[in-house]
Amino acid sequence: MNVFNPIAEPFVPPAPIPRRRANIPGFFEVVRTIMRNPLELWGEPSYEDRWIGTKFLNERSLIVNDPGLIRHVLVENAANYKMGVIRQLILRPILRDGLLTAEGEVWRRSRKAMAPVFTPRQVFGFAETMLACTEAYATHYGEAARTGATRDIARDMTELTFDILSQTLFSGEIVTASGDFASDVENLLHTMGRVDPFDLIKAPPWVPRLTRIKGAKVMKLFRGIVDDTIAKRKGKMTKGADVPDDFLTLLLRQERADGLTREEINDNIITFIGAGHETTARALGWAIYCLANSPSDLRDLENEIDAFFASEIPAPHLWLDRLPKTRAAFEEAMRLYPPAPSINRAAIEDDRYEDLEIKAGTTILMMPWTLHRHRKLWDRPTAFIPSRFWPENRENIDRFQYLPFGVGPRVCIGASFALQEAVIALALLLHRFRFHCTPACKPWPVQKLTTQPDGGLPMTVIFRNVRESPSAASP
Ligand code: HEM
């Protein structure tokens, strides 16, 4: 464990206080808490023990915070673990056979089909567009800085990351009729993306979930967006018109017997729209919020960014490597507020790790939320200390104690896309602007698929007094 001794007291951002060991909640309280906010469920043992075996409705679960056991489940013996049942009950009605929820042969075929879009070379190729989208979005902040208007940074980041996703993977051709995609996504997460009591008792998928009835309408809207987007591109392809060489074209070209079915293509478009922007948006919002409350870390970052823009600016695909402190602040925000707070698996056959027996059917909960705040793994686990992730300290962090993107065969396919996008966006925005929390900015972390800031992030923006403008010097 790395021990830090910063001069200033570090910022400790909001999070539920773990329940005392003696305070074990009853059945109905557990159900209520899971429905309201699963992050509030975890007690002290979840932040202190290596693993905890529990039984809920006669089902075995194992909460795992031990890096060795995580390596065992997600890498060494990954073939013995499938996706957790409750996770699938929540996500499959939305994503069906998309890459995130597919299993077995369908997953293998789909992962192979999509891998070419996420090679380093391909991701580097998206960097110019990521910068251009951030440049365009920054005009909203210029306006807010001039008028003193308050912006909800959480919502802004959803719009910005959606724009980046749409322009890179879909060449700007996602057909959205409502024009307010951020609200549609928020609506979808509120309705479809929550645990229903019937999920907890593992009722079969055909039993209607009352919490999702509203979501069915939003789901229809999303499916409509996908159908229209495909129809538009397919129309061009059949006419022999020039089409961009992007993710959408690649997917549509896979529609054949040994490739993907039309349904799998639809499911993957929904999956990539969902998984490809909301996660990054949440992490960017929390990063800006934490930095706004942490003046000395913000100063470190501004110094790095200002020096970077003051000299010859490299091409944007190199920014991630050249701005280690910016990357570190983003990684620290993902430690405290992992966009994917829970990674779940279920054991297929009996297994053993050291002297721990894992029975077939046991649900394994590997939660970045508790793992990243574990008292035996991190110094001052609840404090925002970006220097933990500076290159010189990095080797003190075990590969299996920090899992924002997961690990093993099902590691996030978009991890380098997300990191590159986040560093470009943070560097540009923090070079030009400083963000201040308004008195109403009191976000509470709530797990609704991702780790959302309940109450939003209402902030004001001021221009920073910088001489060099990135757009002037941009390559
Ligand atoms: C900060 C941003 C992101 C975070 C924290 C994140 C997190 C994760 C995690 C933890 C997993 C593994 C889940 C598991 O093992 O059960 C995952 C998988 C996945 N992610 Fe991401 N993700 C991010 C950005 C993206 C982006 C930008 C894309 C696409 C452009 C994407 C697409 C996917 C897909 C398709 C999978 C499923 C991979 C598979 O099962 O083969 N993610 N992500």
Boltz pocket constraint, residues with backbone or C-beta under 6 A from the ligand:
constraints:
  - pocket:
      binder: B
      contacts: [[A, 99], [A, 100], [A, 101], [A, 102], [A, 111], [A, 271], [A, 272], [A, 275], [A, 276], [A, 277], [A, 279], [A, 280], [A, 283], [A, 338], [A, 339], [A, 340], [A, 342], [A, 343], [A, 344], [A, 403], [A, 404], [A, 405], [A, 406], [A, 407], [A, 409], [A, 410], [A, 411], [A, 412], [A, 413], [A, 414], [A, 415], [A, 417], [A, 418]]
      max_distance: 6.0
